[in-house]
Amino acid sequence: MSCGLAASPDIAEDALHAAHDAGDRAQLGYPPVVRGLMNLICQYVTWRLARQRVDFSNTLEVGAGAGRLAHVLRHRGCYVTAIDPHSSAPGVLNSRTSDLIDHSDRYSAIVYWHVLEHIPRPNAELRAAAALLRPGGSLVIAVPDPTSVQSHMFGAAWRGWNLPEHRFHFSRPVLTELLTSVGLQARTLNLSGGHTLAGWMDGPTHAAAGSHLTEVWSRGGVRNMIGRLTSTVTLPLAVAARCYEVIFRRTGAFVAVGVGVKDPAAGAVTRPMSNSPLPASSR
């Protein structure tokens, strides 16, 4: 990793589609208690973001996966367009951001929740997203933090690497610069973007069972049973580690927000600037 940015080898499109589809099916197959917990987490995160003046009234969720976040927002009465070219989940359109550029609608919020790291050209993607924002709208991005304590503790077994599906890994300064480069006012929030308790439980689970936490709890077999036992035993240590993260604000993932700036002359979101923290191949 250099200057807070790491790039992974490319993965074939058909393999990527299969991996995402398998992940969505796994989420839809979680036990009710797990699905309920994930819904509660989504509700808490959106509540915290709303307190940070993120307006979800007309939201575009990019890379919606199983559609969990979209479901939570729709239940609150928000209008949500959920897109994901690799998802077959109900309520999710099989589309890309670029497909919406000529659409007349503009969004109060656009959300990339653990999605940007999967996209081969982040600059081009965020330029398209910035063009779809209303003046004053919010572009919300959650990504794993490659500088976190978890990444150093677990090394190659850290869940945030997720190779080769995660093509890029962004530090806070790099993602802030990337948002600025597409004409947005950028800031990072004191809000965990995931990889919290589950992140601390996942490392030992992967070492013991060879599978990640979500996989061992959604599949059968002896190795996955060992993984479930390991994750249960490590829960008290994970709680202690999570408390450390809260105190020192070193979570396994972070959230950045870019706000569209209103151009007094044009009455629209300012257009992207030319500077970029990413190599030309990623644009």
Disulfide bonds with the S-S distance in Angstrom:
none
